[in-house]
Amino acid sequence: MTENYRIMNTAVWDVETKRITESPYDAELSSISIIFSDTGKFHFFTGDDNELREGVELLLKAKRQCTFNGKRFDVPVILKYMTRGEGKKLRAMPHLDFYHEFVRQNPGRRISLKNMTYSTLGNWNMKFDLYDQSAVSLYYVRPEKLEAYNNWDTRVTYWLLLALYKLGYVKYTLPTLQKLYIPNWGPQN
């Protein structure tokens, strides 16, 4: 995607956690990556609470938000790092969640970010060995892979948003190539 689309101040974001947990409400935030659609500027926050706090504050400056599976995972994780007022502001902000929209339009089905990315953009998705297989029983996330994984997920979600604005839909393959139209988020906005 080489064209530059100016899209209303939308924060495309993703979080990663220190360990895999059964519930996102139990997860401990490890990093936040954010791309703002109106500038294309990328931000990554990790490490201490002060830096993560900076990421939370930056995220709240957006007018809209875009994620992949953020409603079910990323939002519950990040809410613990917000004041009550900030949490209310984030939940009230218009939120495009590609996974949520797919499930809403295809009840009982699931889709991966890789499927949607590959179907819409071609073979742009990378595979990361994020989890240390020798410590899989501990659900240990390899820190040296975390930043690359977090950044990649955010970037491909951003590219999906750009495709949505350019085409008016994104694509997926289950079992054949199909289009997913998302009202109020296409080129007319």
HELIX and SHEET records of a PDB file:
HELIX    1   1 PRO A   24  ASP A   26  5                                   3    
HELIX    2   2 ASP A   49  LEU A   59  1                                  11    
HELIX    3   3 GLY A   70  ASP A   74  3                                   5    
HELIX    4   4 VAL A   75  LEU A   79  1                                   5    
HELIX    5   5 ARG A   84  ALA A   92  1                                   9    
HELIX    6   6 PHE A   98  GLN A  105  1                                   8    
HELIX    7   7 LEU A  113  LEU A  121  1                                   9    
HELIX    8   8 GLN A  133  LEU A  138  5                                   6    
HELIX    9   9 PRO A  143  LEU A  167  1                                  25    
SHEET    1   A 5 PHE A  42  THR A  46  0                                        
SHEET    2   A 5 LEU A  29  PHE A  36 -1                                        
SHEET    3   A 5 THR A  10  THR A  17 -1                                        
SHEET    4   A 5 ARG A  64  THR A  67  1                                        
SHEET    5   A 5 HIS A  95  ASP A  97  1                                        
SHEET    1   B 2 VAL A 170  THR A 173  0                                        
SHEET    2   B 2 LEU A 177  LEU A 180 -1                                        
END                                                                             
